[in-house]
Amino acid sequence: LLKERRGYLFIGRRRERRDAQAYLQSEQKAVMLRGMGGIGKTALAEHLLARMIAQNPKVQPFIINEEEQKTLDALMTQMKDYLEKYHDRFNINSETAIYTKALDQFNFLLGEVSKVCHPVFLMDNMEFFQEGPEGPIKPSHEDIQLLLARLWKLQRFPLILTGRYPLQEVSDIPTVDLNSVKYADFYKKCLQLRIAELTREPQKLPKKADIPSLTFDHLVALLHETLGGNYRALELFDELYHEKQAEIQPTLEKLEEFKQKFQGEMRGQVESRLQSGARDLIFRALLDILTPEEVHVLQLLKGFRI
């Protein structure tokens, strides 16, 4: 996180950036960046942190994620290391040990850290800590649930969450949806990757029977339509192009087949819904009036053909 990557530049997402920054500057000082995997949630979180640090060098991020930093203890270790390394608090471990409960230790460290910097908390990929889509945080991550509740209740320190699904514990937190990626942003991202050389050497693009001259613009449009603006999938495609250019032709053909098949299925679904009075289109609205217990029952039943 926040490591320099050669040639990398965060692009696009103007409306999402504006909205997220406004939420972080509001009284609640919090935002959740939500979207499917690979859509750029962590990248936007990094960008927001970098902007905050550029505006105020005293901003200090502390991070929770699904990798090494997935416990409250790991977060407190970050805070203690920061105090020891940058503010000569060599006795901070023994000072913290006075408190027996983990949350009390965190409260103490939060008070000490806030005296010397402006802490910002990023809790990345929150779906890792959830029981399932839109489910509660797992009992095995109770410490993360307590931490989240504490920071949301305080609303004193900027809090950035990223995840695929809503969080029951902070259902009222301001949210920015990232699932829609504009073609212009996707195009600019393609120009950052190795496939950008095709703009200079279009003859490298394979010929396709149904597209007489497959230009770089055609390629980007095909990738945007079939990958749904997923940046992670785009980067994997770019790696495939770089390592195995001979396989690009069959890959593009598969993507073209997928697009045509998907469009045909979508047309069939739309026609079916129109004929049936679009009854299933209101199902999401029905969920809003059910109790949590009723929703849980439906989730249990959804795997069966009843």
Protein Blocks (a to p, Z undefined) as FASTA:
>chain_A
ZZacehiaceejklmmmmmmmmmmmmnopacddddehilpmmmmmmmmmmmmmmomkbcc
ddddfklmmcfklmmmmmmmmmmmmnopaklmmmmmmpmbfklmmmmmmmmmmmmmccdd
ddehkllmpgbehiacdfklmmmmmmmmmmmmnomaccddddfbdcfklmmbccddfkbc
cfklmmmmmmmmmklmmmmmmmlpccdfklmbacfklmmmmmmmmnnopaklmmmmmmmm
mmmmmlmmmmmmmmmmmmmmmmmmmmmmmmmmmmnoommmmmmmmmmmpcfklmmmmmmm
mmpcZZ
